Amino acid sequence: MVDVNNFKQVNTKFGHLTGDTVLAEFAALLKASIRGSDAVVRYGGDEFLILLADTTIIGSEKVVDRINKHLAKWNIAGHLDGFQLRASIGVAEWHDGESLDEVLDVADQKMYENKTLQCGTHAIHISDDKDSRNEQIGLGHLRNPTQTTTDHLGK
C-alpha cells in the first residue's frame, strides 16, 4: 500500500487541478516501476495498491528501488515549487488461508507506521511474520525484515 505524503498541501497550495495532475503522474511513476504482470490501482484519495504477482521480498526490493529513483527524478525536475513528493509504503505478504482484507489491514498498518516515522523522509518497513511464499502484495526494501530505515530522496 502506498500513500502520497502531505498530499493535502498540494491541493491547498497549488489547487485541485494540479493535485489531480500530481496523482496521475504519481500513478504513472508507480506503473513505470513494476512489471507487466503486476498491477497498480488507486485505492482511494492519495492511496494506491501495488500487487506483485509471484514475487518474493527480494523482488519487491527492486520495485521499491525503482520507485525511489523515479521519485528522486520527479523531485529534481522541480514540478512543484517548494514541494517534494514523498511516499509511505506498507508491505504485507499474502499467505494461504488469509483473506484479502487481512492482508490489506497489515499493509495499511505498516504504511501508517512509516508515515509516522518519516518526519519528512522516505521510509519503508517490511514485516514478514510468516514464511516467505511466492504470493506477494505490497512493497518493501530492507535487508532485515524487522528493521526500519529512512532514506533521504534527492541525494
C-alpha positions in Angstrom: 0.0 0.0 0.0 1.4 3.4 -1.0 0.3 6.8 0.3 1.4 10.2 -1.1 2.6 12.1 2.0 1.2 15.6 2.7 -0.9 15.5 -0.5 -3.4 17.9 1.0 -0.7 20.6 0.8 -0.6 20.2 -3.0 -4.3 20.8 -3.3 -4.2 23.7 -0.8 -1.1 25.4 -2.3 -1.4 24.6 -6.0 -5.1 23.9 -6.4 -7.2 20.7 -7.1 -6.4 20.6 -10.8 -2.7 20.5 -10.1 -3.4 17.9 -7.4 -5.2 15.7 -9.9 -2.2 16.0 -12.3 0.2 15.1 -9.5 -1.9 12.0 -8.7 -1.9 11.0 -12.3 1.9 11.5 -12.5 2.4 9.6 -9.3 0.3 6.7 -10.6 2.4 6.7 -13.8 5.6 6.7 -11.7 4.4 3.6 -9.8 3.3 1.9 -13.0 6.8 2.6 -14.6 8.3 0.8 -11.5 6.6 -2.5 -11.9 6.4 -5.4 -14.4 3.7 -6.0 -16.9 2.3 -8.9 -14.8 1.9 -6.6 -11.7 -0.8 -4.0 -11.1 -1.2 -0.5 -9.6 -4.7 0.6 -8.5 -5.9 3.7 -6.8 -7.3 2.6 -3.5 -8.8 6.0 -2.6 -7.8 9.6 -2.2 -4.0 9.6 -2.4 -3.5 5.9 -1.6 -2.5 3.2 -4.1 -2.1 -0.6 -4.0 0.6 -2.3 -5.9 0.1 -6.0 -6.4 3.2 -8.0 -7.2 2.4 -11.4 -8.7 4.7 -14.3 -7.9 7.2 -12.0 -6.1 9.4 -12.5 -3.1 10.7 -9.9 -0.7 13.8 -9.6 -2.8 11.7 -8.9 -5.9 9.8 -6.2 -4.0 13.1 -4.6 -3.1 13.8 -4.0 -6.8 10.4 -2.3 -7.2 11.0 0.0 -4.2 14.4 0.9 -5.6 12.8 1.9 -8.9 10.1 3.9 -7.1 12.8 5.7 -5.1 14.7 6.6 -8.3 11.6 7.8 -10.1 10.5 9.9 -7.0 14.0 11.4 -6.8 14.0 12.3 -10.6 10.5 13.8 -10.2 11.6 16.0 -7.3 14.8 17.1 -9.0 12.8 18.1 -12.1 11.1 20.7 -9.8 7.5 20.0 -10.9 6.1 21.8 -7.9 7.9 24.8 -6.5 8.7 24.2 -2.8 7.1 20.7 -2.7 8.9 17.4 -2.6 6.8 14.4 -3.5 7.2 11.7 -0.8 5.5 8.4 -0.2 4.9 6.0 2.7 4.8 2.3 1.7 3.5 -0.6 3.8 4.2 -4.2 2.8 2.3 -7.4 3.6 2.8 -10.8 2.2 -0.3 -12.9 1.3 -0.2 -16.4 2.7 -2.6 -19.3 2.0 -5.7 -19.1 4.2 -5.6 -15.3 4.7 -8.3 -13.0 3.3 -7.5 -10.0 1.2 -8.9 -7.8 4.0 -6.4 -9.3 6.5 -3.5 -8.6 4.1 -4.7 -5.1 3.3 -5.1 -4.3 7.0 -1.5 -5.3 7.7 -0.2 -3.3 4.7 -2.3 -0.3 5.8 -0.9 -0.5 9.4 2.7 -0.7 8.1 2.1 2.2 5.8 0.8 4.4 8.7 3.8 3.3 10.8 6.1 4.5 8.1 4.2 7.8 7.8 4.7 8.5 11.5 8.4 7.5 11.4 9.2 9.6 8.3 9.3 13.2 9.6 9.9 14.4 6.0 12.0 11.4 4.8 11.1 8.4 2.8 10.8 5.2 4.9 9.9 1.7 4.2 9.1 -1.0 6.8 8.7 -4.7 6.0 7.1 -7.1 8.3 7.3 -10.7 7.3 5.9 -12.6 10.3 5.3 -15.8 8.3 7.4 -18.0 6.0 8.2 -16.4 2.6 5.9 -17.6 -0.1 5.5 -16.7 -3.8 2.3 -14.6 -3.5 3.1 -11.1 -2.5 1.2 -7.8 -2.1 2.8 -4.5 -1.4 6.4 -3.4 -1.4 9.5 -3.4 0.8 13.2 -2.9 0.5 15.0 -3.7 3.8 17.7 -6.3 4.2 16.4 -7.2 7.7 12.6 -7.7 7.6 12.1 -6.4 11.2 14.3 -3.3 10.7 13.1 0.2 9.8 15.3 2.7 8.0 14.9 6.1 6.4 16.2 7.1 3.1 16.6 10.8 2.0 15.5 11.3 -1.5 17.4 13.5 -3.9 20.9 12.6 -2.7 
